[in-house]
Amino acid sequence: MDHEVSNHVQGSSSGIGTEEGLAAESVTIENASVDNVTAQTVTVNQGNVGRVQAFDVSVHDGGIARAEADQIQVVDGGIGLAKATYVSLSDGAASVVVAQHADLQNSSVAVLLARSVSGDARVLIDMRAGAALGLAFGLTLTAIKLYLERRRA
């Protein structure tokens, strides 16, 4: 469903208001689920979105599977993949954050790839841990390969 200027999608928490996709200047999603959204500004309040492409994304008590934007702000929500220049996560969770700057307040992130990070968060794998894991994985594979080659000879 295409919308030209502005959109407001509302539904119940049981899924009424579900739409395949939205495209507009500004999209606000409240208590609804949408598969795809492309807009300048996307606001999600107690809703879910599969994929978002926007300049500015704001989520409160909701979730997004994948978002690409210049700025992404999540409060009391979750995001699968956040790819942006600036990501702000407050009292939320993310699987993967790729950003120039990440501001993380009382949040959890599984994989964090950012040039600068501020705030307090639980991060499972950051850039240094990722590099160390990659090195360990590479050395392990090399050792296994050498072992198997010697065993054949």
N, C-alpha and C positions, 0 to 999 in steps of 0.2 A: 504494500500500500504506500503510495507516494503522497507526500504533503509538501506544499510549496513554501509556506511562510513560517508557521509556528504550529506546534502540535502539543497536545496534552492527552496522554493515554492513561485511562483509569480503569481499574477492574477490581474484583475481589481477590482475596488471597488464594481462592480456590482455582484461579487461572482464568477467570473471565477477563476479557480485555487482551487476550493473547493475540498478537499479530505477527506476521512473517517478517516484516521489515518496515522501517520508517526512514525517510530522508527529509530534512528540513533545516531551517536556520537554527531553530531552538526546539529541543524536544524535552518534555518533562514526563517521566514515567512514575506513576504512583500505584502501588498495589497491583501491578500487572507484570506480565512477562512478554518480552519482545525478542525475536531472534537476532535481528540486525538493525543498527541505527547508524546513520551517517548524518552529521550535523555540525554546526559551529559549536553549539553548547548543548550538552546532554546532562540532565539532572535526573537521578534515580532516587526515589523515596520509597522504601519498602517494596522494591520491585526487583526483577531480574532481567538481565540482558545477555544474550549470547555473545555478540560482537559489537563493539563500538569503535567508530572512527570519527574523531572530533578534534576541535582545538582545545576545548575545555570540558572536562568530565568531573561531575560531582556525584558521589554516592553516599546516601545516609540510610542505614538499616536495610541495605540491599546487597546485590551481588552482580558482578559482571564476569563472564568467562574470559573474555579477551578484550583489552582496550588499547588503542593506539591514539595518543593525543599529545599536545604540547604540555598540558597540565592535567594531572589526575589527582583528585582528592577523595579519600574514602574515610568515612567516620562510622564506626560501629557496623562495618560491612566486610565484604570479602571480594577478592579479585583473583582470578586464575593467573593471567598474564597481564602485567601493566608495563607498557612501553611508552616512555614519555621523556621530555626534557626534565620535568619536575614532577615527582610523586610525593604526595603527603598521605600518610596512613596513620590514623588515630583510632586506637581501640579496635583494630581490625586485623585481618590476616590476608596474606597473599602467597600464592605458590611461587611465582617468579616476578621480580621487579627488575626492569632494565631502564636505567635513567641516568641523566647527568648528575642530578641531585635528588636524594631521597631523604625526606623528613619523616622519621618513624617514631611515633609516640605510643608506648604501651601496646605494641603490636608484634605479630609473628610473621616472619618471612622465611620460606624454605630456601630459595635461591635469590641472592641479591647481587646484582651487577651494577654498581654506581660509582661515579668518579668521586662524589662526596656524599657523606652520610651524616645526618644529625639526629639527635634524639636517642631514646632508649627502646630497643627492640630485641626480640629473640630471633637470631638469624642462624639458620642451619648451615648454609654454605654461602660464603661471600667470595669476592674475587681471589683473595689469598688462599682460602681453603680450596676453591675450585682449581687453582693452579697446582696446589700440592696434591690434590686427588688425581689430577690429570697426569702429573709426573709419576706418582705411585702406580697408577694404572699402566702407563707406558712401560715402566721398568718391570712390572709384573709380567706383562705380555712378552717383553723381550726375554726375560728369564725363562718363561715357559717355552718359547720358541727355541732357544738355545738348548734347553733340556731335551726337547723332542728331537732335535737335529742330532744331538750326541747319542741319543738312545737308538736312532736308526742306523748309525754308523757302526 
